Amino acid sequence: MPSFESPSLYIDFARLPPPDVIETIDFESILDIYHTQLVDRATAAGLPKLVDALKLEQSPTNVILQCQSYGEMIVRARINAAARAVMLPFARKNDLDNLAAFFDVDRLLLSPDTDQSPAVYESDERLLKRIRVACETFSTAGTAGSYIYHALTAVPTLRDVSAIKVSAGVVKVSLVNTGADPTATQAQIDAVYDRLHQTGIKVLTDEVHVASAEILPVDLVANIQLYPGPDRALVLADVQAALTQLRDTTSILGFDLTVSAILAALMQSGVKSVSTNFESDTNLRQDQAVWIRSATITTT
């Protein structure tokens, strides 16, 4: 079973065809429709001067038609926005909260408001993923997705969760924390354990164990050779940004960190060649996550 963060757990919204209800709005097309209608009616009514006036772009009649066309554009854009608001791939903020209610899911509170700062809630991205896995909880058999959903709901600060069958009737739930240390705290483990053992959630025949994922730290050391010309500081900044993004996208359960991914992050614009101490791909289990703990980059 993929973990919560695994792309294979979800339908890829980017691959869905564009909804037919979303209209492509073109000002000139709308204006042409109004123009044609007015010409037809003016001709039928025997108003040749009005037809002649339409031939002048800056005539008052044309200005009125342009205003009418622009107003219809606004209305059609509002209809498009309303249609998107009831679709999971596009809904955000309060619209997403209302869609979540269909699945009996609400946005989690990360930190309450204080005199110094407003309340902080779960992000749209995380809420959307919980909505998509919430249907797993409807099963009475304790699917992996059900365990994942309840763990994420118990602790809003968890980044990733996996649930695997260790043996007959034994389930292991592994947790990955957010922040600089991906190791789950004991408080997080206890909170997940308590929720998974609540009456109405725990499957009677399952023995559920909760633990932090096994984190495999990587201390990357690399040397990059630069082409003449590019500013060294700018190239290093690009490399560090790429490595940070790589760390964030690969530090999920069961996701291998590969040599090719490391090299791709290091080979930024202005870099001629790369050498690194990372020589072989990782091969992770679903209860393991790799973490780029540090990156020491030198240049020649």
VOGU-3710 file (C-alpha; in Angstrom, 3 decimals, decimal comma):
1> mpsfespsly> 0,000/0,000/0,000  1,456/3,400/-0,937  1,928/5,939/1,831  -0,148/9,100/2,219  2,342/11,178/0,217  2,814/8,596/-2,532  1,594/9,861/-5,933  0,399/6,354/-6,817  -2,278/6,516/-4,108  -4,360/9,047/-6,004
11> idfarlpppd> -5,822/9,724/-9,427  -3,552/12,263/-11,106  -5,751/15,336/-11,488  -3,363/16,706/-14,126  -4,271/13,782/-16,399  -8,011/14,373/-16,232  -9,592/15,922/-19,349  -10,725/19,542/-19,009  -14,327/19,682/-17,741  -16,787/20,447/-20,548
21> vietidfesi> -18,679/22,805/-18,250  -15,670/25,146/-18,136  -16,065/27,460/-21,109  -13,283/29,159/-23,047  -14,292/32,823/-23,059  -13,417/35,019/-26,037  -14,388/38,686/-26,100  -14,357/39,008/-29,886  -16,632/35,988/-30,318  -19,199/37,425/-27,909
31> ldiyhtqlvd> -18,984/40,831/-29,592  -19,520/39,244/-33,019  -22,693/37,535/-31,755  -24,141/40,817/-30,466  -23,060/42,614/-33,629  -24,745/40,045/-35,887  -27,948/40,065/-33,836  -28,175/43,851/-33,956  -27,540/43,981/-37,716  -30,244/41,384/-38,346
41> rataaglpkl> -32,791/43,183/-36,188  -31,919/46,635/-37,529  -32,245/45,378/-41,108  -35,571/43,719/-40,365  -36,817/46,915/-38,722  -35,745/49,066/-41,677  -33,044/51,014/-39,827  -30,218/51,331/-42,380  -28,541/54,204/-40,502  -28,106/52,003/-37,463
51> vdalkleqsp> -26,491/49,347/-39,660  -24,168/51,995/-41,117  -23,270/53,179/-37,604  -22,096/49,700/-36,717  -19,430/49,989/-39,414  -17,738/52,735/-37,373  -15,757/51,161/-34,553  -15,996/54,213/-32,286  -19,706/54,813/-32,816  -21,835/54,966/-29,643
61> tnvilqcqsy> -23,648/51,804/-30,746  -20,408/49,840/-30,989  -19,235/51,178/-27,628  -22,475/49,935/-26,056  -22,032/46,514/-27,675  -18,460/46,319/-26,387  -19,611/47,139/-22,851  -22,342/44,514/-23,110  -19,834/41,929/-24,374  -17,405/42,678/-21,567
71> gemivrarin> -20,205/42,378/-19,019  -21,133/38,964/-20,413  -17,484/37,923/-20,180  -17,577/38,726/-16,465  -20,765/36,696/-15,984  -19,372/33,712/-17,887  -16,125/33,883/-15,913  -18,168/33,832/-12,706  -20,009/30,741/-13,936  -16,660/29,076/-14,678
81> aaaravmlpf> -15,417/29,948/-11,198  -18,593/28,571/-9,608  -18,207/25,315/-11,544  -14,581/24,959/-10,473  -15,549/25,598/-6,855  -17,472/22,311/-6,698  -14,687/20,204/-8,228  -11,970/18,702/-6,034  -9,135/19,457/-8,486  -9,939/23,181/-8,358
91> arkndldnla> -11,699/23,927/-5,048  -9,693/25,900/-2,507  -10,157/27,528/0,901  -13,820/27,700/2,009  -15,011/25,933/-1,145  -12,766/22,984/-0,299  -14,017/23,007/3,305  -17,587/22,646/2,058  -16,681/19,810/-0,300  -14,861/18,099/2,572
101> affdvdrlll> -18,115/18,091/4,535  -19,545/15,589/2,019  -16,910/13,145/3,275  -17,358/14,125/6,942  -13,881/15,669/6,946  -12,992/19,047/8,393  -9,852/21,158/8,218  -7,536/20,500/11,153  -6,327/23,229/13,494  -2,533/23,403/13,714
111> spdtdqspav> -2,264/26,210/16,238  -5,000/28,336/17,870  -5,154/32,081/17,534  -3,383/34,248/20,064  -3,093/37,952/20,743  0,002/37,993/18,541  -1,027/35,734/15,647  -4,124/34,286/13,964  -5,026/30,612/14,014  -3,146/28,344/11,611
121> yesderllkr> -5,044/25,569/9,860  -4,199/22,590/7,687  -3,173/23,543/4,146  -5,465/23,038/1,157  -3,064/20,466/-0,283  -3,025/18,289/2,843  -6,784/18,590/3,375  -7,400/17,587/-0,239  -5,309/14,450/0,173  -7,149/13,514/3,372
131> irvacetfst> -10,468/13,973/1,581  -9,339/11,617/-1,154  -8,343/8,894/1,291  -11,315/9,430/3,630  -13,484/6,977/1,697  -11,136/4,230/2,870  -12,599/4,670/6,361  -16,010/3,497/5,142  -14,656/-0,041/4,958  -15,312/-2,363/7,881
141> agtagsyiyh> -12,162/-4,381/7,237  -9,496/-1,846/8,167  -7,858/-0,969/4,857  -4,409/0,617/4,803  -5,981/3,867/3,635  -8,247/3,852/6,678  -5,288/3,622/9,051  -3,512/6,369/7,123  -6,505/8,708/7,298  -7,032/8,267/11,032
151> altavptlrd> -3,326/8,750/11,778  -3,218/11,985/9,792  -6,374/13,215/11,477  -5,002/12,436/14,931  -1,828/14,481/14,348  -2,118/17,415/11,910  1,666/17,905/11,788  2,461/14,478/10,351  3,812/14,584/6,850  3,487/10,953/5,819
161> vsaikvsagv> 2,000/7,710/7,106  2,086/4,136/5,869  0,268/1,028/7,062  1,631/-2,419/6,283  0,679/-5,954/7,216  3,525/-7,477/9,215  1,865/-10,857/9,655  -1,618/-12,293/10,016  -3,625/-9,826/12,106  -0,624/-7,580/12,834
171> vkvslvntga> -0,485/-4,070/11,335  2,417/-1,627/11,562  1,684/2,069/11,161  4,767/4,197/10,461  4,917/7,970/10,887  7,027/10,742/9,340  7,089/14,154/10,995  7,333/17,561/9,357  10,118/20,047/9,995  13,866/19,632/10,342
181> dptatqaqid> 13,610/16,242/12,054  11,351/13,718/10,298  11,404/11,347/13,281  7,973/11,202/14,909  7,858/12,255/18,559  6,521/10,044/21,316  3,579/12,402/21,748  2,677/11,971/18,081  3,015/8,196/18,318  0,784/8,110/21,396
191> avydrlhqtg> -1,862/10,310/19,765  -2,037/8,083/16,693  -2,075/4,931/18,819  -4,951/6,252/20,936  -7,058/7,146/17,894  -6,430/3,860/16,106  -7,512/1,974/19,226  -10,778/3,844/19,697  -13,970/1,810/19,631  -15,460/2,150/16,174
201> ikvltdevhv> -12,069/2,623/14,519  -9,967/-0,351/15,549  -10,666/-3,600/13,756  -11,256/-6,220/16,449  -9,005/-8,792/14,797  -6,047/-6,446/14,221  -3,098/-5,919/16,523  -1,951/-2,404/15,655  1,564/-1,125/16,327  2,507/2,531/15,833
211> asaeilpvdl> 6,075/3,774/15,521  8,193/6,416/13,884  9,412/5,442/10,453  13,002/4,321/10,208  14,807/7,408/8,939  17,901/6,836/6,806  19,942/10,053/6,927  22,124/11,067/4,006  25,042/13,456/4,464  25,758/14,499/0,914
221> vaniqlypgp> 29,207/15,678/-0,128  29,628/16,910/-3,679  32,018/18,889/-5,825  30,748/20,799/-8,814  32,909/22,146/-11,596  31,644/25,407/-13,040  31,875/26,817/-16,521  33,772/30,114/-16,753  31,516/33,095/-16,332  28,550/32,231/-14,096
231> dralvladvq> 28,485/33,823/-10,658  29,530/31,150/-8,159  27,132/32,331/-5,449  24,142/32,258/-7,804  24,950/28,755/-9,039  25,374/27,479/-5,476  22,052/29,059/-4,505  20,338/27,241/-7,387  21,966/23,951/-6,363  20,936/24,340/-2,723
241> aaltqlrdtt> 17,373/25,196/-3,732  17,217/22,121/-5,976  18,565/19,892/-3,197  16,009/21,280/-0,746  13,211/20,544/-3,197  14,615/17,062/-3,769  14,718/16,416/-0,025  11,113/17,508/0,358  9,892/15,357/-2,527  11,852/12,203/-1,687
251> silgfdltvs> 11,621/12,078/2,099  8,436/10,031/2,025  7,890/6,461/3,046  9,169/3,849/0,624  10,451/6,454/-1,847  13,952/5,653/-3,087  16,591/8,347/-3,399  18,494/7,717/-6,625  21,885/8,754/-7,923  20,237/10,224/-11,007
261> ailaalmqsg> 17,995/12,438/-8,852  21,021/13,710/-6,912  22,930/14,434/-10,123  19,918/16,182/-11,650  19,678/18,478/-8,618  23,400/19,273/-8,761  23,527/19,854/-12,526  22,105/23,351/-12,541  22,743/25,980/-15,194  26,433/26,898/-15,161
271> vksvstnfes> 27,592/23,515/-13,816  29,974/21,580/-16,082  30,432/18,349/-14,122  29,613/16,781/-10,766  31,214/14,291/-8,393  29,514/13,042/-5,231  29,818/10,537/-2,402  26,305/9,238/-3,153  27,153/6,226/-5,304  24,139/3,889/-5,228
281> dtnlrqdqav> 20,350/4,117/-5,138  18,493/3,467/-1,911  16,046/0,567/-1,754  13,511/1,363/0,928  10,709/-0,537/2,603  7,317/1,071/3,210  8,307/1,821/6,811  11,520/3,634/5,844  12,224/7,141/4,593  15,432/8,719/3,382
291> wirsatittt> 16,372/12,200/4,616  19,041/14,473/3,148  20,309/15,673/6,502  23,144/17,833/5,200  24,731/18,828/1,918  28,316/20,039/1,643  28,974/21,510/-1,785  32,387/22,668/-3,013  33,293/24,192/-6,364  36,273/24,056/-8,689
//
